[in-house]
Amino acid sequence: MTPTIIVTLIALWQVVLVGYTFVLAGNAADEAVREGTAAAPGGPREAACEAAALRHLSEAWRSGAGVSCGGSGYVTADVSLDVPVLFPGVLSVPIRIRGHAGAVEEDKGAS
């Protein structure tokens, strides 16, 4: 009975890590697009977007993260993260979790 309980706990823990990775990817995309809407299009937007996306990720998720931002008028951010196996930062499942967010660009001329 003990091995069955241990395997069940390991499987549940892995499911929790998958869910947490979804939450992290979505939050990172939200943070990235929020910063991206306030930055100038082009290089500054990409830099601000990537920095904001990675700011709240721990090293275990940051090392394999992919961030892309773009758009004009409507800014989008895509963040993809690797799913760790049992312990974040050790091994990753070959599955990428993607977070996507979008927002309308801020108008700097409005008062």
N, C-alpha and C positions, 0 to 999 in steps of 0.2 A: 504494500500500500504506500509506503514512503516514497519509492521512486515515482509513482504516479502523481503524488502530491507535488513533488519537486518539479517534475516536467510541466505540470499544470501551472505552477507559479512562474516558471521560466517563460512559458508561452504567454501568460498574462502580462508579465513585465515587458516582453517584446511588443505586445499590442499597445501598452502604455507609451513606449518609446516612439512607436509609429504615430500615435495620436499627438504626442508632444511635438514631434517634428512638423506635423501639419500646422499646429498652433504657431510654432516659431516661424515657419515659412510665411504664413499669412501676416503675422505681425511685422516681420521684416519688410515685406512688400508694402504694407501700409505706411510704415515709417519712411521707406524709400520714396514713395510717391508724394508723401507730404513734404519732404525736403525738396524733391524734384520740381514741384509746382512753383516754389519760391525762387528757384535758381534760373539763371539765363539759359536758353536753349544751347545745346551743343556740349562742349567739354565740361563747362562748369556744372551743368545739370547732371551729366553722367557721374562726375566726381562726388557731388553732394548726395546723389541718389545712392551710390555704392557705399559711401561712408555711413550714411544713415541706416542702410540695411544691415550692415555688419556690426554696427555699434552695440546692439543688444544681444548678439549671439555669443555664446561661450566658444572657446577655442575648438572644442570637439565638433561643433557644427560649422564654425567659420572656415575651417581648413578646406572643406569640400564645397563651399557655397558658390553658387553662380548667380550673379546679379546683372540684369540688363534693364535699362531705362530708355525711354524714348517718347516720341510724340511731340506734336506742336499743337497747342490749343487744348488737347486732351492728353495728359501725361500718363503713361503706363509704366509699371514696374513689375518685373518678373524675378522671383527669387526661387532657386532650386537648391535643395539640401539633400545630403545623403542620410539614410536611416542607419543609425548605429545598431550593432548587434550586442545586446546585453549591457555593455558598458560604453557610454559615449567616449569617443576619442581612440578606441582600440581598433575595432573592425567595423566595416559598413556593409550593409546589404546592397547589392547592385540595383537598388530601386531609388529613383529620385522623386522627392516630394516637391511639388511646385506650388508656390503662392503667387497670386496675381492681384494687382490693385490698380485702380485708375482714378484720376481726378482731373477736374478742369484747371487749366493753368491760371494762376493768380494774375489779375490785372493790376499792373503797377501804376497806371495812370489815374485810377479812380480815387476820388477823395471822399 
